[in-house]
Amino acid sequence: MAGTGKTGRRLVRTLRAAGQHVRAASRSSEVRFDWSQRATWQPALAGASAVYLLAPEDPALAVDFVATAVDSGVGRIVALSGRGIDQIEGDFSPGMVAAEEAVQNSGVQWTIIRPNNFNQNFNEDLWRQPLLDGRLALPMGATPEPFIDAQDIADVAATLLTSHGHHEQVYDLSGPRALTFATAVATIARAADRSIRYVELTPAQYQAELLAQGHLEETATALNIMFAGMRAGHLAEPTDTVRRVLGRDPLDFDSYATRAAAAGAWS
Ligand SMILES: NC(=O)c1ccc[n+]([C@@H]2O[C@H](COP(=O)([O-])OP(=O)(O)OC[C@H]3O[C@@H](n4cnc5c(N)ncnc54)[C@H](OP(=O)(O)O)[C@@H]3O)[C@@H](O)[C@H]2O)c1
């Protein structure tokens, strides 16, 4: 699933390069799959032995989808979740919580991966435009974050989908080093040769900025819940899981920033 997303499209490439037969599925993928159209689920699953699952927002859909996958003969599920999901207080990502539970109760081989924030949030997602505008403003304080590269997540997922020894495991995935957002922004500013400031906001200021930018209230609230969990330090320690699964270190943030800048991410 999610074959066009930050992790999914890299996973498709990695698996194909390894000679695996892969069907990328999403609303705009070669195999059409839409959470809101149940008629697309079974055709997308037909013939699949293993599935990479990104949770939908609606918990009920997650539960029904896992049941449909198992009925369809899927024997292995690798589910993408988020680090700290079991520690973050508040109503954070109920779809993901439901997907984790459904996968764990599915009766098939499963692994759950819970990554830190992705490097690619800075150049393919929410934080790219603020960086281009010269100001990234977040309510993060000085708590560091061991950002992880989406390619490392994809490489881990590819290994879990195609090899044994990782079943019934929940893996926290991080990059090699925790750095503050101020340091991350300074690193990108240097790599991109741009003037970019990191600005610290209160949660209330962050909420107001997101709403002013046109985000939905529920999105702003979910992001604030996530940042509260991050500020509390639940996700701050690097893990050695990427090295344990892949036998190599995850990509460092400096290398990510240099490569992304060279590819024109912030030009
Ligand atoms: N970003 C982070 O730092 C971070 C950290 C930890 C966990 N996560 C979790 O990672 C997940 C996001 O993964 P990602 O970054 O790989 O994906 P992504 O870049 O956010 O892309 C979303 C994917 O889902 C597909 N999609 C969206 N709506 C859909 C629908 N209604 N039906 C079917 N497919 C749909 C999209 O494809 P189409 O548009 O073609 O449908 C796309 O492939 C989220 O669950 C997030 O909570 C993110």
The ligand as an SDF file (V2000), in Angstrom:
LIG
                    3D

 48 52  0  0  0  0  0  0  0  0999 V2000
    6.5960   11.6210    8.3220 N   0  0  0  0  0  0  0  0  0  0  0  0
    7.0830   11.1860    9.4690 C   0  0  0  0  0  0  0  0  0  0  0  0
    8.0330   11.7500   10.0250 O   0  0  0  0  0  0  0  0  0  0  0  0
    6.4970    9.9630   10.1030 C   0  0  0  0  0  0  0  0  0  0  0  0
    7.1030    9.4240   11.2400 C   0  0  0  0  0  0  0  0  0  0  0  0
    6.5690    8.2620   11.7980 C   0  0  0  0  0  0  0  0  0  0  0  0
    5.4520    7.6760   11.2170 C   0  0  0  0  0  0  0  0  0  0  0  0
    4.8870    8.2540   10.1090 N   0  0  0  0  0  0  0  0  0  0  0  0
    3.7020    7.6420    9.5240 C   0  0  0  0  0  0  0  0  0  0  0  0
    4.0080    7.2870    8.2080 O   0  0  0  0  0  0  0  0  0  0  0  0
    2.8240    7.3220    7.4330 C   0  0  0  0  0  0  0  0  0  0  0  0
    3.1080    8.0880    6.1690 C   0  0  0  0  0  0  0  0  0  0  0  0
    3.9780    7.2830    5.4020 O   0  0  0  0  0  0  0  0  0  0  0  0
    4.7240    7.8360    4.1350 P   0  0  0  0  0  0  0  0  0  0  0  0
    5.4380    9.0780    4.5830 O   0  0  0  0  0  0  0  0  0  0  0  0
    5.4720    6.7420    3.5310 O   0  0  0  0  0  0  0  0  0  0  0  0
    3.5320    8.2340    3.1840 O   0  0  0  0  0  0  0  0  0  0  0  0
    3.2050    9.6640    2.6030 P   0  0  0  0  0  0  0  0  0  0  0  0
    4.4130   10.2330    1.9390 O   0  0  0  0  0  0  0  0  0  0  0  0
    2.5320   10.4560    3.6840 O   0  0  0  0  0  0  0  0  0  0  0  0
    2.1670    9.2960    1.4730 O   0  0  0  0  0  0  0  0  0  0  0  0
    0.8820    8.7710    1.7740 C   0  0  0  0  0  0  0  0  0  0  0  0
    0.6520    7.5530    0.9010 C   0  0  0  0  0  0  0  0  0  0  0  0
   -0.6510    7.0480    1.1870 O   0  0  0  0  0  0  0  0  0  0  0  0
   -1.3960    6.9990   -0.0370 C   0  0  0  0  0  0  0  0  0  0  0  0
   -2.7680    7.3710    0.2880 N   0  0  0  0  0  0  0  0  0  0  0  0
   -3.2140    8.5440    0.7960 C   0  0  0  0  0  0  0  0  0  0  0  0
   -4.5530    8.5130    0.9300 N   0  0  0  0  0  0  0  0  0  0  0  0
   -4.9640    7.3090    0.4840 C   0  0  0  0  0  0  0  0  0  0  0  0
   -6.2440    6.6950    0.3520 C   0  0  0  0  0  0  0  0  0  0  0  0
   -7.3720    7.3150    0.6910 N   0  0  0  0  0  0  0  0  0  0  0  0
   -6.2850    5.4350   -0.1330 N   0  0  0  0  0  0  0  0  0  0  0  0
   -5.1590    4.7900   -0.5070 C   0  0  0  0  0  0  0  0  0  0  0  0
   -3.9260    5.3120   -0.3990 N   0  0  0  0  0  0  0  0  0  0  0  0
   -3.8310    6.5730    0.0810 C   0  0  0  0  0  0  0  0  0  0  0  0
   -0.7290    8.0000   -0.9560 C   0  0  0  0  0  0  0  0  0  0  0  0
   -0.8580    7.6360   -2.3160 O   0  0  0  0  0  0  0  0  0  0  0  0
   -1.9920    8.2140   -3.2870 P   0  0  0  0  0  0  0  0  0  0  0  0
   -2.0160    9.6860   -3.0870 O   0  0  0  0  0  0  0  0  0  0  0  0
   -1.5320    7.7540   -4.6420 O   0  0  0  0  0  0  0  0  0  0  0  0
   -3.2590    7.5470   -2.8600 O   0  0  0  0  0  0  0  0  0  0  0  0
    0.7250    7.8520   -0.5710 C   0  0  0  0  0  0  0  0  0  0  0  0
    1.3080    6.7560   -1.2450 O   0  0  0  0  0  0  0  0  0  0  0  0
    1.7380    7.9500    8.2660 C   0  0  0  0  0  0  0  0  0  0  0  0
    0.9420    6.9180    8.7970 O   0  0  0  0  0  0  0  0  0  0  0  0
    2.5310    8.6170    9.3690 C   0  0  0  0  0  0  0  0  0  0  0  0
    1.8090    8.7420   10.5470 O   0  0  0  0  0  0  0  0  0  0  0  0
    5.3810    9.3640    9.5390 C   0  0  0  0  0  0  0  0  0  0  0  0
  1  2  1  0
  2  3  2  0
  2  4  1  0
  4  5  1  0
  4 48  2  0
  5  6  2  0
  6  7  1  0
  7  8  2  0
  8  9  1  0
  8 48  1  0
  9 10  1  0
  9 46  1  0
 10 11  1  0
 11 12  1  0
 11 44  1  0
 12 13  1  0
 13 14  1  0
 14 15  2  0
 14 16  1  0
 14 17  1  0
 17 18  1  0
 18 19  2  0
 18 20  1  0
 18 21  1  0
 21 22  1  0
 22 23  1  0
 23 24  1  0
 23 42  1  0
 24 25  1  0
 25 26  1  0
 25 36  1  0
 26 27  1  0
 26 35  1  0
 27 28  2  0
 28 29  1  0
 29 30  1  0
 29 35  2  0
 30 31  1  0
 30 32  2  0
 32 33  1  0
 33 34  2  0
 34 35  1  0
 36 37  1  0
 36 42  1  0
 37 38  1  0
 38 39  2  0
 38 40  1  0
 38 41  1  0
 42 43  1  0
 44 45  1  0
 44 46  1  0
 46 47  1  0
M  CHG  2   8   1  16  -1
M  END
$$$$
